[in-house]
């Protein structure tokens, strides 16, 4: 049954690796992100529904400050969070905002392609790892020769990809990228730790200059059982934040976000607390996801 939805090249990858991730398009049923694997009892597959409509930042409930990150013409914007936290959906909304507001060339590098964009004001080129290119790094190297204005990197998973993304953001491109990290500080630590020790000083300076903002997100089950609520941490890069990044003091960024609420900064714990006091999520869910658990303890016994 599952082999029937795989193309010959996909079957070749599956037979070689024992697993494959891909998107499956059925005109009658819709679009799905699929994973097919070999396991002890045979072959199994998981199919997740992908909306055929790219939702806007407003549809997703993202604050207006996030839209401001799409107005830059160069720099690095990162969307982070655990698996299944909606990073791809947020990245798609950022790309769609640029698509509708500007007249530029956008290149997306994805594994696999989930949302299919229709060109509005922009020319959009979508490339899929393993189908159109060997790797994110190879696609990013190629993208820099394709005269893009905006590049979306679906997963910044290795040193070469991270290095190329930072370089692209410094050379006149707006780069949207995703990482599997849970906060702004951990995101920056993850980027810096990917580089050899002797390069980290230079990379800190480059990131401090090119970073525009970090959106870290979680999807938390609602207290009423009807879906999930979005909890956000937002870092807007300011001179104070850039100075801390340059000096390697990422552990002090929470203080900058605490004092930067007027420009759009927000701590994950504050977002969780807002959801909790408004009875959107339970105390247990908020407590388990909080960084500083003290303020949430008193709610556990209520």
KALINCOR-V299801 format. One record per pair of residues at least 6 apart in sequence whose ideal C-beta (glycine too) atoms are under 7 Angstrom apart, sorted by the first residue. I is the first residue (numbers start at 1). J is the second residue. Records with the same first field share a line. If there is no record, write none. Layout:
I: J / J
//
This chain:
2: 36 / 43 / 45
3: 11
5: 24
6: 14
10: 20 / 22
13: 20 / 130
14: 20 / 36
18: 37 / 38
19: 36 / 37 / 38
20: 36
21: 35 / 112
22: 34 / 112
23: 31 / 32 / 33 / 34 / 50 / 112 / 113 / 114
24: 32 / 34 / 47
25: 31
30: 49 / 52
31: 50 / 52
32: 47 / 48 / 49 / 50
33: 48 / 50 / 112 / 114
34: 45 / 46 / 47
35: 45 / 46
36: 43 / 45
37: 44
50: 114 / 115
54: 92 / 93 / 96 / 115 / 117
55: 89 / 93
56: 93 / 96
57: 66 / 67 / 93 / 97
60: 89 / 90 / 93 / 230
61: 230
62: 90
63: 264
65: 234 / 236 / 264
66: 215 / 234
67: 97
69: 77 / 212 / 213
70: 94 / 97 / 98
72: 174 / 212
73: 174
74: 169 / 172 / 173 / 174
75: 169 / 174 / 210 / 211 / 212
76: 165 / 166 / 169 / 175 / 177 / 210 / 211 / 212
77: 94 / 176 / 212 / 213
78: 177 / 179 / 187 / 214
79: 87 / 90 / 91 / 176 / 178 / 215
80: 87 / 178 / 179 / 181 / 187 / 214 / 216
81: 87 / 182 / 216 / 217 / 218
82: 180 / 182 / 218
83: 180
84: 219
85: 217 / 218 / 219
86: 217 / 219
87: 178
88: 114 / 154
90: 215 / 217
91: 152 / 176 / 178
92: 115
94: 176
95: 106 / 108 / 117 / 152 / 176
96: 117
98: 104 / 106 / 122 / 150
99: 106 / 117 / 120 / 121 / 122 / 124
100: 120 / 121
101: 121
102: 121 / 122
103: 121 / 122
104: 122 / 149 / 150
105: 122 / 123 / 147 / 148 / 149
106: 122 / 124 / 148 / 149 / 150
107: 125 / 127 / 143 / 146 / 148 / 151
108: 126 / 127 / 152
109: 127 / 136 / 139 / 140 / 143 / 152 / 153 / 154
110: 126 / 128 / 154
111: 128 / 129 / 154 / 155
112: 128
113: 126 / 128
117: 124 / 126
125: 146
127: 133 / 139
129: 135 / 136 / 139
133: 139 / 142
136: 153 / 155 / 157 / 161
137: 158 / 160 / 161 / 164
140: 153 / 161 / 164 / 165 / 168
141: 164
143: 151
144: 168
148: 173
149: 173 / 174
150: 173 / 174
151: 168 / 173 / 175
152: 176
153: 161 / 165 / 175 / 177
154: 178
155: 178
156: 162 / 165 / 177 / 178 / 179
159: 194 / 195
162: 191 / 194
165: 175 / 177
166: 206 / 207 / 210
168: 175
169: 175 / 210
170: 206 / 210
179: 187 / 190
181: 187 / 190
182: 216
183: 216 / 233 / 268 / 291
184: 214 / 216 / 233 / 235 / 253 / 257
185: 250 / 251 / 253 / 254
187: 214 / 216
188: 207 / 245 / 250
189: 250
191: 207
192: 200 / 203 / 204
195: 203
204: 245 / 246 / 248
205: 246
207: 245
208: 242 / 245 / 246
209: 242
211: 237
212: 237
213: 234 / 235 / 236 / 237
214: 235
215: 232 / 234
216: 233 / 268
217: 230 / 231 / 232
218: 231 / 289
219: 228 / 230
220: 228 / 229 / 231 / 275 / 281 / 285 / 289
221: 228 / 285
222: 228 / 229 / 280 / 281
223: 279 / 280 / 281 / 282
229: 275 / 280 / 281
231: 268 / 271 / 272 / 275
232: 266 / 271
233: 266 / 267 / 268 / 271
234: 264 / 265 / 266
235: 241 / 253 / 257 / 265
236: 260 / 263 / 264 / 265
238: 256 / 260 / 263
240: 256
241: 253 / 256
244: 250 / 252 / 253 / 256
254: 267
257: 265 / 266 / 267
258: 267
268: 291
269: 290 / 291 / 292
272: 286 / 289 / 290
273: 295
275: 281 / 286
276: 283 / 286 / 299
283: 296 / 299 / 300 / 302
284: 300
286: 296
287: 293 / 296 / 297 / 300
290: 296
//
